Structures are given as structure tokens and as C-alpha cells.
Amino acid sequence: MKKSMTRDIEKVYTKSEFVKKLRRFADVLEADKKFSIQIANERISVPKNAIVIRPLA
């Protein structure tokens, strides 16, 4: 298994732009598809079989 890299990427979005990206991410997760996003010239992909884990509070 490939080791994950830790990275900090910052990009400023308007509220409506951020909501659109989150909505697209949610739609893709529900459809069991791969999600890709480019932030600050870096492409990040979430595979369709990714497991989303809720952090402990």
C-alpha cells in the first residue's frame, strides 16, 4: 500500500464556491465514484473505495 503524504494546502474560496465543492464531493461519495479536486496547482484524488472516518470528539 502506498504511504500517504501529509500536506498543507491553502486556497481561498468564496462561501458559494466552497459549498459547490462540498456538494460535488457529497454527490460523488453517494454515487461511489472517484473524486478529484485541484487546489493551489496540486491535484488531490479520493478513490471511490475510500473509507470516511469520523474523528473522535
Phi and psi restraints in degrees (range 20) as a CNS / XPLOR table:
assign (resid 1 and name C) (resid 2 and name N)
       (resid 2 and name CA) (resid 2 and name C) 1.0 -70.9 20.0 2
assign (resid 2 and name N) (resid 2 and name CA)
       (resid 2 and name C) (resid 3 and name N) 1.0 134.6 20.0 2
assign (resid 2 and name C) (resid 3 and name N)
       (resid 3 and name CA) (resid 3 and name C) 1.0 -74.3 20.0 2
assign (resid 3 and name N) (resid 3 and name CA)
       (resid 3 and name C) (resid 4 and name N) 1.0 135.8 20.0 2
assign (resid 3 and name C) (resid 4 and name N)
       (resid 4 and name CA) (resid 4 and name C) 1.0 -76.7 20.0 2
assign (resid 4 and name N) (resid 4 and name CA)
       (resid 4 and name C) (resid 5 and name N) 1.0 143.9 20.0 2
assign (resid 4 and name C) (resid 5 and name N)
       (resid 5 and name CA) (resid 5 and name C) 1.0 -94.1 20.0 2
assign (resid 5 and name N) (resid 5 and name CA)
       (resid 5 and name C) (resid 6 and name N) 1.0 143.6 20.0 2
assign (resid 5 and name C) (resid 6 and name N)
       (resid 6 and name CA) (resid 6 and name C) 1.0 -94.5 20.0 2
assign (resid 6 and name N) (resid 6 and name CA)
       (resid 6 and name C) (resid 7 and name N) 1.0 133.1 20.0 2
assign (resid 6 and name C) (resid 7 and name N)
       (resid 7 and name CA) (resid 7 and name C) 1.0 -149.2 20.0 2
assign (resid 7 and name N) (resid 7 and name CA)
       (resid 7 and name C) (resid 8 and name N) 1.0 149.8 20.0 2
assign (resid 7 and name C) (resid 8 and name N)
       (resid 8 and name CA) (resid 8 and name C) 1.0 -114.8 20.0 2
assign (resid 8 and name N) (resid 8 and name CA)
       (resid 8 and name C) (resid 9 and name N) 1.0 118.9 20.0 2
assign (resid 8 and name C) (resid 9 and name N)
       (resid 9 and name CA) (resid 9 and name C) 1.0 -126.5 20.0 2
assign (resid 9 and name N) (resid 9 and name CA)
       (resid 9 and name C) (resid 10 and name N) 1.0 130.4 20.0 2
assign (resid 9 and name C) (resid 10 and name N)
       (resid 10 and name CA) (resid 10 and name C) 1.0 -119.5 20.0 2
assign (resid 10 and name N) (resid 10 and name CA)
       (resid 10 and name C) (resid 11 and name N) 1.0 138.8 20.0 2
assign (resid 10 and name C) (resid 11 and name N)
       (resid 11 and name CA) (resid 11 and name C) 1.0 -152.5 20.0 2
assign (resid 11 and name N) (resid 11 and name CA)
       (resid 11 and name C) (resid 12 and name N) 1.0 135.9 20.0 2
assign (resid 11 and name C) (resid 12 and name N)
       (resid 12 and name CA) (resid 12 and name C) 1.0 -94.2 20.0 2
assign (resid 12 and name N) (resid 12 and name CA)
       (resid 12 and name C) (resid 13 and name N) 1.0 127.5 20.0 2
assign (resid 12 and name C) (resid 13 and name N)
       (resid 13 and name CA) (resid 13 and name C) 1.0 -124.1 20.0 2
assign (resid 13 and name N) (resid 13 and name CA)
       (resid 13 and name C) (resid 14 and name N) 1.0 152.3 20.0 2
assign (resid 13 and name C) (resid 14 and name N)
       (resid 14 and name CA) (resid 14 and name C) 1.0 -69.7 20.0 2
assign (resid 14 and name N) (resid 14 and name CA)
       (resid 14 and name C) (resid 15 and name N) 1.0 164.6 20.0 2
assign (resid 14 and name C) (resid 15 and name N)
       (resid 15 and name CA) (resid 15 and name C) 1.0 -59.0 20.0 2
assign (resid 15 and name N) (resid 15 and name CA)
       (resid 15 and name C) (resid 16 and name N) 1.0 -44.5 20.0 2
assign (resid 15 and name C) (resid 16 and name N)
       (resid 16 and name CA) (resid 16 and name C) 1.0 -66.8 20.0 2
assign (resid 16 and name N) (resid 16 and name CA)
       (resid 16 and name C) (resid 17 and name N) 1.0 -36.3 20.0 2
assign (resid 16 and name C) (resid 17 and name N)
       (resid 17 and name CA) (resid 17 and name C) 1.0 -64.8 20.0 2
assign (resid 17 and name N) (resid 17 and name CA)
       (resid 17 and name C) (resid 18 and name N) 1.0 -42.4 20.0 2
assign (resid 17 and name C) (resid 18 and name N)
       (resid 18 and name CA) (resid 18 and name C) 1.0 -65.9 20.0 2
assign (resid 18 and name N) (resid 18 and name CA)
       (resid 18 and name C) (resid 19 and name N) 1.0 -41.3 20.0 2
assign (resid 18 and name C) (resid 19 and name N)
       (resid 19 and name CA) (resid 19 and name C) 1.0 -61.3 20.0 2
assign (resid 19 and name N) (resid 19 and name CA)
       (resid 19 and name C) (resid 20 and name N) 1.0 -42.5 20.0 2
assign (resid 19 and name C) (resid 20 and name N)
       (resid 20 and name CA) (resid 20 and name C) 1.0 -59.4 20.0 2
assign (resid 20 and name N) (resid 20 and name CA)
       (resid 20 and name C) (resid 21 and name N) 1.0 -43.4 20.0 2
assign (resid 20 and name C) (resid 21 and name N)
       (resid 21 and name CA) (resid 21 and name C) 1.0 -65.8 20.0 2
assign (resid 21 and name N) (resid 21 and name CA)
       (resid 21 and name C) (resid 22 and name N) 1.0 -42.6 20.0 2
assign (resid 21 and name C) (resid 22 and name N)
       (resid 22 and name CA) (resid 22 and name C) 1.0 -64.8 20.0 2
assign (resid 22 and name N) (resid 22 and name CA)
       (resid 22 and name C) (resid 23 and name N) 1.0 -39.5 20.0 2
assign (resid 22 and name C) (resid 23 and name N)
       (resid 23 and name CA) (resid 23 and name C) 1.0 -64.5 20.0 2
assign (resid 23 and name N) (resid 23 and name CA)
       (resid 23 and name C) (resid 24 and name N) 1.0 -42.6 20.0 2
assign (resid 23 and name C) (resid 24 and name N)
       (resid 24 and name CA) (resid 24 and name C) 1.0 -63.4 20.0 2
assign (resid 24 and name N) (resid 24 and name CA)
       (resid 24 and name C) (resid 25 and name N) 1.0 -40.9 20.0 2
assign (resid 24 and name C) (resid 25 and name N)
       (resid 25 and name CA) (resid 25 and name C) 1.0 -61.3 20.0 2
assign (resid 25 and name N) (resid 25 and name CA)
       (resid 25 and name C) (resid 26 and name N) 1.0 -45.2 20.0 2
assign (resid 25 and name C) (resid 26 and name N)
       (resid 26 and name CA) (resid 26 and name C) 1.0 -62.9 20.0 2
assign (resid 26 and name N) (resid 26 and name CA)
       (resid 26 and name C) (resid 27 and name N) 1.0 -42.4 20.0 2
assign (resid 26 and name C) (resid 27 and name N)
       (resid 27 and name CA) (resid 27 and name C) 1.0 -61.4 20.0 2
assign (resid 27 and name N) (resid 27 and name CA)
       (resid 27 and name C) (resid 28 and name N) 1.0 -42.1 20.0 2
assign (resid 27 and name C) (resid 28 and name N)
       (resid 28 and name CA) (resid 28 and name C) 1.0 -67.3 20.0 2
assign (resid 28 and name N) (resid 28 and name CA)
       (resid 28 and name C) (resid 29 and name N) 1.0 -42.1 20.0 2
assign (resid 28 and name C) (resid 29 and name N)
       (resid 29 and name CA) (resid 29 and name C) 1.0 -60.6 20.0 2
assign (resid 29 and name N) (resid 29 and name CA)
       (resid 29 and name C) (resid 30 and name N) 1.0 -44.0 20.0 2
assign (resid 29 and name C) (resid 30 and name N)
       (resid 30 and name CA) (resid 30 and name C) 1.0 -64.0 20.0 2
assign (resid 30 and name N) (resid 30 and name CA)
       (resid 30 and name C) (resid 31 and name N) 1.0 -31.0 20.0 2
assign (resid 30 and name C) (resid 31 and name N)
       (resid 31 and name CA) (resid 31 and name C) 1.0 -89.2 20.0 2
assign (resid 31 and name N) (resid 31 and name CA)
       (resid 31 and name C) (resid 32 and name N) 1.0 4.5 20.0 2
assign (resid 31 and name C) (resid 32 and name N)
       (resid 32 and name CA) (resid 32 and name C) 1.0 54.2 20.0 2
assign (resid 32 and name N) (resid 32 and name CA)
       (resid 32 and name C) (resid 33 and name N) 1.0 46.1 20.0 2
assign (resid 32 and name C) (resid 33 and name N)
       (resid 33 and name CA) (resid 33 and name C) 1.0 -116.8 20.0 2
assign (resid 33 and name N) (resid 33 and name CA)
       (resid 33 and name C) (resid 34 and name N) 1.0 164.7 20.0 2
assign (resid 33 and name C) (resid 34 and name N)
       (resid 34 and name CA) (resid 34 and name C) 1.0 -74.5 20.0 2
assign (resid 34 and name N) (resid 34 and name CA)
       (resid 34 and name C) (resid 35 and name N) 1.0 141.5 20.0 2
assign (resid 34 and name C) (resid 35 and name N)
       (resid 35 and name CA) (resid 35 and name C) 1.0 -115.4 20.0 2
assign (resid 35 and name N) (resid 35 and name CA)
       (resid 35 and name C) (resid 36 and name N) 1.0 131.2 20.0 2
assign (resid 35 and name C) (resid 36 and name N)
       (resid 36 and name CA) (resid 36 and name C) 1.0 -129.3 20.0 2
assign (resid 36 and name N) (resid 36 and name CA)
       (resid 36 and name C) (resid 37 and name N) 1.0 142.4 20.0 2
assign (resid 36 and name C) (resid 37 and name N)
       (resid 37 and name CA) (resid 37 and name C) 1.0 -143.8 20.0 2
assign (resid 37 and name N) (resid 37 and name CA)
       (resid 37 and name C) (resid 38 and name N) 1.0 145.4 20.0 2
assign (resid 37 and name C) (resid 38 and name N)
       (resid 38 and name CA) (resid 38 and name C) 1.0 -112.6 20.0 2
assign (resid 38 and name N) (resid 38 and name CA)
       (resid 38 and name C) (resid 39 and name N) 1.0 124.2 20.0 2
assign (resid 38 and name C) (resid 39 and name N)
       (resid 39 and name CA) (resid 39 and name C) 1.0 -129.8 20.0 2
assign (resid 39 and name N) (resid 39 and name CA)
       (resid 39 and name C) (resid 40 and name N) 1.0 127.0 20.0 2
assign (resid 39 and name C) (resid 40 and name N)
       (resid 40 and name CA) (resid 40 and name C) 1.0 51.6 20.0 2
assign (resid 40 and name N) (resid 40 and name CA)
       (resid 40 and name C) (resid 41 and name N) 1.0 47.3 20.0 2
assign (resid 40 and name C) (resid 41 and name N)
       (resid 41 and name CA) (resid 41 and name C) 1.0 63.1 20.0 2
assign (resid 41 and name N) (resid 41 and name CA)
       (resid 41 and name C) (resid 42 and name N) 1.0 20.9 20.0 2
assign (resid 41 and name C) (resid 42 and name N)
       (resid 42 and name CA) (resid 42 and name C) 1.0 -124.9 20.0 2
assign (resid 42 and name N) (resid 42 and name CA)
       (resid 42 and name C) (resid 43 and name N) 1.0 125.5 20.0 2
assign (resid 42 and name C) (resid 43 and name N)
       (resid 43 and name CA) (resid 43 and name C) 1.0 -88.1 20.0 2
assign (resid 43 and name N) (resid 43 and name CA)
       (resid 43 and name C) (resid 44 and name N) 1.0 131.4 20.0 2
assign (resid 43 and name C) (resid 44 and name N)
       (resid 44 and name CA) (resid 44 and name C) 1.0 -121.0 20.0 2
assign (resid 44 and name N) (resid 44 and name CA)
       (resid 44 and name C) (resid 45 and name N) 1.0 129.8 20.0 2
assign (resid 44 and name C) (resid 45 and name N)
       (resid 45 and name CA) (resid 45 and name C) 1.0 -120.5 20.0 2
assign (resid 45 and name N) (resid 45 and name CA)
       (resid 45 and name C) (resid 46 and name N) 1.0 138.4 20.0 2
assign (resid 45 and name C) (resid 46 and name N)
       (resid 46 and name CA) (resid 46 and name C) 1.0 -113.3 20.0 2
assign (resid 46 and name N) (resid 46 and name CA)
       (resid 46 and name C) (resid 47 and name N) 1.0 115.6 20.0 2
assign (resid 46 and name C) (resid 47 and name N)
       (resid 47 and name CA) (resid 47 and name C) 1.0 -66.3 20.0 2
assign (resid 47 and name N) (resid 47 and name CA)
       (resid 47 and name C) (resid 48 and name N) 1.0 156.3 20.0 2
assign (resid 47 and name C) (resid 48 and name N)
       (resid 48 and name CA) (resid 48 and name C) 1.0 -64.0 20.0 2
assign (resid 48 and name N) (resid 48 and name CA)
       (resid 48 and name C) (resid 49 and name N) 1.0 -21.5 20.0 2
assign (resid 48 and name C) (resid 49 and name N)
       (resid 49 and name CA) (resid 49 and name C) 1.0 -98.8 20.0 2
assign (resid 49 and name N) (resid 49 and name CA)
       (resid 49 and name C) (resid 50 and name N) 1.0 17.1 20.0 2
assign (resid 49 and name C) (resid 50 and name N)
       (resid 50 and name CA) (resid 50 and name C) 1.0 -65.7 20.0 2
assign (resid 50 and name N) (resid 50 and name CA)
       (resid 50 and name C) (resid 51 and name N) 1.0 147.9 20.0 2
assign (resid 50 and name C) (resid 51 and name N)
       (resid 51 and name CA) (resid 51 and name C) 1.0 -107.2 20.0 2
assign (resid 51 and name N) (resid 51 and name CA)
       (resid 51 and name C) (resid 52 and name N) 1.0 125.6 20.0 2
assign (resid 51 and name C) (resid 52 and name N)
       (resid 52 and name CA) (resid 52 and name C) 1.0 -94.8 20.0 2
assign (resid 52 and name N) (resid 52 and name CA)
       (resid 52 and name C) (resid 53 and name N) 1.0 121.6 20.0 2
assign (resid 52 and name C) (resid 53 and name N)
       (resid 53 and name CA) (resid 53 and name C) 1.0 -111.4 20.0 2
assign (resid 53 and name N) (resid 53 and name CA)
       (resid 53 and name C) (resid 54 and name N) 1.0 128.6 20.0 2
assign (resid 53 and name C) (resid 54 and name N)
       (resid 54 and name CA) (resid 54 and name C) 1.0 -79.2 20.0 2
assign (resid 54 and name N) (resid 54 and name CA)
       (resid 54 and name C) (resid 55 and name N) 1.0 127.5 20.0 2
assign (resid 54 and name C) (resid 55 and name N)
       (resid 55 and name CA) (resid 55 and name C) 1.0 -66.2 20.0 2
assign (resid 55 and name N) (resid 55 and name CA)
       (resid 55 and name C) (resid 56 and name N) 1.0 150.9 20.0 2
assign (resid 55 and name C) (resid 56 and name N)
       (resid 56 and name CA) (resid 56 and name C) 1.0 -73.4 20.0 2
assign (resid 56 and name N) (resid 56 and name CA)
       (resid 56 and name C) (resid 57 and name N) 1.0 139.4 20.0 2
